[in-house]
Amino acid sequence: MGEESWRRHMEVESQGIMRIRKHGKMQVDAMIVSNPEHMNKSTDDRSISQLINTASMPGVVGEAWAMADWHFGYGFPIGGVLATDTEWGEQGGSISPGGVGFDINCGVRMLALDCKITDIPNIDKLAGRLNGRIPAGGSGKGGLDISLRDLDEIISRGSNAMVDMGFAYDDDLNNIESKGALENDKGVSERALKRGLKALGTLGSGNHFLELQTVESVDIANRYGLYEGQVVCMIHSGSRGLGHQVCTDHVRMLEEKYRNRNGVWSCDEWGFEIMDRQLAAAPIHSREGENYLDAMNGAANFAFANRSALTHRLREAIAKEIDVESRLIYDVSHNIAKIEEHVIHGKTCTCAVHRKGATRALPNQPVLVPGDMGTGSWLLEGIEGNRAFASSCHGAGRSLSRSQAKKVIDGNLVKKNLESKGIRVHANTSNIMSEEAPDAYKDVDEVIELSSNAGLTRPVARLSPFTVIKG
């Protein structure tokens, strides 16, 4: 669907929301957490075309949403939120692996340390120890030594299994989304198991990171016991190769069921029509839909366990340098599909809510939003009246693709500039400094302001990095 077409249907909804009225094949309106100024700065209209395509998905309800950090993704835009009615049609509305993404349950975890930066005896030594203790990069080397039986337990029970294995605290579970475990029973493919067996407790590459940060500012009404100058840690990682394989398995199988007919992709078996083959979907209650949800939940459990393992390694490394208590603030996913109840047009609907690069933001729930390694991150909180299926942004959002960033940004200069600000960066993959440079991302403070103006979240604390471990 062309840019000229959707721009003719776009209007300002409120201070932080733009609306694109349904037209063409769209079944619902598309909502963008933005304003005219922010829209004008966006250089990639492909992602808005993707958003419009999602608004035509079988069984879609409410509106199709793009959070303020939206950018181009696989089928669905990253930053996209879409809900489908589980009781639509004969077998329910659509469930699409593209609406979750390849890094299933990629998410963020935040811990608070009961100290200030001045209490750390040697920051450079601690940073070096963390870099040596936290395996990073695309290879997956350095994972915890576990058996296939252990892995089966992790896929079934998530972070709960990590508690039994001695890699997590029981107190942590109450501060993890869904208590760190999603129900599943069919498991994942053997290839996915093989890819996950050696990856537990590894960070990964790309935008995955571990950061030590300080609380720069905090709302006086915050309920998390944070104080200015306090040291906190954010861990951003997901399900590694295991989750990627789960998505690959189901994307390939579903895409084979669709045929292009005059620009529309059709599946005769279910009578589904989609605007992009990458949106390939199955009915929620079909065998294929249920198998995907089950495998996705298993991969999500691995991701919860992975962040638990990384936390265990973090705690061990810190204990070598300073005796300090660490407390888990929250662990939240931002690549997941969940069956939830929402009120739509005055009626309660049981929905499959796809959040791809978007964070669940229930009232009073912590929302963790990493920015970039040179600017800062945010702790937000969900509020009543969130119209976007209780969702929020998940980061700053890319303004340059990785390939663009490598062409125009000098990674060595970025590292020098960060070090001049007192930010220690340990990067374990070539080109990562260019790809992950602050200039490759949107302004996170602007993204947070838009999210607040849209009535999705309220800011609690701004966090500034001083040690960064990147893949």
N, C-alpha and C positions, 0 to 999 in steps of 0.2 A: 504494500500500500504506500503510495507516494507521499513525500513530505508535504507537497502543496495541498493534498487532500486533507490530511489531518490538521494542518495549521488553520485551515478555514473553519474548523470545528472547535478550536481551542479558545477557552475563555478563562478569566480570573474567577476562581470560586471564592477565595478568601485570602487573607494576608499571606498564608503559606501553602496554598493549594491551587493548582491549575487543573481545569477539567477539559477533557476532549470528549465531546458529545458523540454517542454511538452513531456510526454510519457504516455503509458498506456491509461487511459480514459481521461487524461487532454486535454482540448480544447485550453488552453492558457498556457504560461509560468507562473511560480511562482517567485515572486521577494521578497527578504528579505533584509530589511535595516540592514545591518550587514557587518562584514568583517571576515576573517578566524579566527582571534583571538577571536572575540566575539562569533562566532559560536561554537568554541571549548569549551567555558565556559558554554554553554547551556547544561543543564542536562536532559531536557525533549523533546525528539524527537517527542512525540505524537502531539505537536502543529504544527510541520512542516508537519506531515502527514495530519493533518486537513487542512492546507493551500492547500496542493496538492489536497485534495478532493474538495475544493471549486473551484479549477480551472476546474472542470468538470461540473459545474452547467449549466443548460440549459440557453442559451442566453448570456453566459459570454463574455465580450469583453475586449480588452486591455491585462492586466495581472492581476493575483491575487497577492495581496500585503500583507506582514506582516511588520508592523512597528517595530522599534528597541526594543520596549517594549513587543514584542509578548510573550504570554504564553497560556497554555491550557485552552480551554473554552468549551461551549456547542455547538458542531457541528463545528462552525467557531472558529478559534483561536481568543483569545482576542488580539487586535492589528491588526485585519484583515480588509482589504479593498477590496471590490469586486464590480464590476459594471456589470450590465446586460442590454442588449439592449431592450428598451421598445417596439420596433417594430419587434422584432424577432418572427418568427413563426406566428401562427394565432392569438394568444392572448398576445403576448409579452413575453419577457424573464422572468426568475424566480424572485420572491420576497420571501425571507425566513426570518421568525421571528428569527431563530437562528443566522442570520447575523446582527441582532440588539441587541439581548440579552434580558434578563428578566428585567433589570432596564432600561426601555426605557427613552432616553434623560437623563441618568446620565450625568452630566456635571460639569463644573467648572465656578465659577464667581470670579472675582477679583475686589476689591475696593481699591482705594488709599485714605489714610487719610492725611490731610495737617498738619503733625506733625512728629517729630522724637520720638524715644522710650524714650528719656530723658524728653520729654514734658508730659509724662503720670505720674500723681502724685503717683499712687500706682498700680504697674503692677499686684501684687498678688490679690489685691482687684478686679481689672478689670477682671482678669482671673476667679475668683470665681463668679463674677456677670454673665459673659458670660456662664459659666457652668450651672448656675441656670436658665438662660433665654433661652438657646438653648436646646430644648428637643432632647436627643440623645438615641440611643439604638434601638432594633428591635421591641419594642411594639407599637410604634406610639403614645404613650400617650403624652399629652401636646400640641396637635395640636390646631390651631385656631378654634374658634367656628363659623362654617359656616353652611348655610342651603343647601339643595339639589339644590335649585335654584341658589345659589351662585356657587356650584360645577359645575352645567351645564354651567354657564357663563365662569368659569375658563377653562373647557374642550374645549369650543368653542373659547375662546379669549385669553387664556394664561395670560401673564403678563399685557396685556391691561386691563383685568378685575381687576387685582390687583390694578392698578392705580385708577380705578373708586371706588374700595372698600376702598381706603385710605391706602393700604399696600405697595405702590411703588411710586416712582417719575416718572412723565411723561418724564423727561429728561433721565431716565434710558433706555427707550425703544430703542433709537438710538444705544445703545451699547450692545444690545442683538442679538445673531444670529437670523435671520428672524424676527427681532423686537419683539421677544418673543411670536410669535403666528404662528401656522401652520394651514392651512385650513382643516376643517373637518365638517361633517354634520350628520353622522349616530350615533355618540356617542359610548359609551363603555357599557359593560354588567352591569347588576344590581349588580352582585357580585363585580365587579371592583369599581363601585360607592361606595358601602358599605365600601370597604377597604380604599378608598381615603377620605371618609367624615371626618374622625378624624385625618388625617395624615398631613394636610397642615401646613407647618412651622416646620416640624420635620426633623432632620438630618439623621436618620437611623443609621445602624451599619456597621460593616466591615471596609472597607477602606474609608467610608464617614467621613468628618471632617470639622471643621472650624478652621482656623489657623490665628493668627496674626504673621506677618513676617516683617522683615526689608529688604530694598533694599540693598543688599551687593555690587553689582556692576551693572553698567548700561552703555550701549553703548551711546557714546556721540551724536549719531545721532538719539536717540530714539525720537519718536513723541508723547509720552504719558505724558510728563511733570513730569516724575519721577526723583528723586534725591537720591544720596547715603544716607543711614541712614533713609530714609522715612519709615513710617509704612504703610503696606498694609495688606489686608485681603483676604484670599482665602476661598471659600465655595465650598465643593465638595458633591453634593447630587443629587438625581434623582426623579423618579416618585413614589417611595415608593411602597406600596402594590398594588396601583391602576395599575401601569405599569406592575408589576409582574403578576397580574391577566390577563391583556390584552394579554401578551405573552403566558401565560399558556393556555388561551382559544383557541388561534389560533394554537399553537404548537400541542395541543392534537387533534384538528380537522384535521389538515393537516397530521400528522403522521399516522392517521387511514387510510388514502388513499393510503399508500405505502405498498408494499409487497416485501419481500426479494426473489430474484431469482438469485441463483448462486453468491451470494455476492454483487449483485447490487439491490438497492431499486427502485422499479418501480411503477409508477402511470398510470394505463391504461387510466384514464379519460383524461389526458393531454398529454400522451406519454412522460412524464418526467422520466429520470433516474438519480439517485443520488447515491453517494458512501457511505453515512451514513444517517440513518433515521433521525438523529438530524438536518440534512440539509433540512428537509421537506419544500417544497416550492410550491407556486401556480403561474400561469401566472399573470403578473402584471395587465392585463385587464380582468381577470376572476372575477366573483363575489367574490370569496374567496380572491383573491389578493387585489381587491379594498377595501373590508371590512377590511382586515388587515391594509392596509395603512391608512385608515380613523381612525381606532381605535388607531393605533400607534401615529398618529398626535394628537389625543385627549389626550393620555397619555403624549406625549411630552409637550403639553401645560400645563398640571398639573405640570410637572417638572419645566418648566420655572417659573410658579407661585409659586412653592414651594421655589425655590431659592430667588424669590422676597420676600416672607414672611420671610425667614431666614435673609435676608438683613435688613428688617424692624426691626426685633427683635435685630439684631446686632446694628443697629443705635440707637435704644432706650437704649440699655445697655451702649453703649459708651457715650451717652449724659449725663448719670448719673455721669460719672467720669471725662469727659473732653469736653469742648466746641470746636469741631473741624469739619471742612467740610469733607464730604466723597464723593468720585466721582467714579462712576462705570467705570472701564476700559473696561471690556468685560465680556460676559457670553456666553459660547460655549458648545455645546453638544458633547459627544463622544460615544453615542450609538444611532444611528439613521439611517434611510434609506431615501434618498432624490432623487427626480427626477431632474437631472441636465444635462446640455449640456457640452460635452467634445470633444476635437479633438482627434480621435484615428486613427492612420495610415493615417493622412492627411485629414480625413473626420469628419465632425461634427456628433456626435451621441447623441441622447437623452437617458440617462442612469438612471437606478435605482442604485444609489451608496450606498452600505451598508458600514457603518463605525461602527465597533464593537470594542470599546476600541481604537478608532482612532478619531482624531479631524480634522474637515475641516480647510484648511489652504489656503484660497484665497490670492492673492497678496495683501500685506499691511494689512492683517487682523491679529489681535492679536491671538496668540495661547497660551493657558494656560496649563502648564505641571507640575502637582504636582510631587514631588519626594517622599521622605519619611520623617517622622516627626523628624528625627535626622540629616538630611543632608541638604536639601534645595529643592526649586522648581524653575521653570523658566517661564519667559514671553518670548515667541518667536514671530516671525512675518512671515506670509506666503510670498513667493517670486514667481516671474514669472518662468515658466519652470518646475513647480512641475509635475512630471510624474505620481504620484500616485493618480490621480484624485483629485488633490489639497488637499492632506491629510497629516497628520503628526501624530507622537506619541501622547499619551494622559497621560503618566506618566512614572515612572521608569520601571514598569513591575515586576511581581513577579519572584523571583528566587527560592523560596520555597513555596509549597502549604501551606494552613492554617494548615492542619493536621501535615505536616512535621515541620512547625515552632513551633507548640505547643510542639512537642516532643523534640526539640533540643535547644530551646531558653528559658532562664529564664526571664519571664516578669518582675519580681521584680527588677532584676539586670538591665534590660533595662531602667526602670523608674529611678533608681538611677543614671545611667550614663547620661541620658538626663537632669536630674535636675542638675547634676554637670556642665553641659554646659550652664545652665541658661534657659533651655527649660522646661516650666511648662506644664504638661500633665494631663488632666482630662479625664479619661476613664470610661465609664459607663457600660461596658460589660466585664464579666470575660473572661480571656484569650486574651483580645484585645492587651495587650502589647506584648505578644509573637507573635501573628498572624501578627501584624503590625510593628514589630521591623525593624529597618533599615537593619539588616542582612537578612531579608526575601525578600528584593527587590534588583533589579539590581542597578548598579551605575548610578544615573540619569545624571550625567555629561557626562558619556560615551554615554548614549543614546542620549543626546542632540548633542554631537559631531558627532555621526553617522548620525543623521538626517540632520545636517548641511552639512556634507560631501556628503550625497546623493542628495543634491540640493532641499530639501523639505522646509526648514525654515532657518531663521537666528536668532541667539540669540540677545535678547534685554536687559534683566536684570535677574540677579540671586538673589533669595530671600531666606532669612534664617529665620526659625521659632523661635519664643520665647514663644508663647502660643498656645496650641493644645487642642481642644475639640474633643474627639473621641466617637463613639457610643459604 
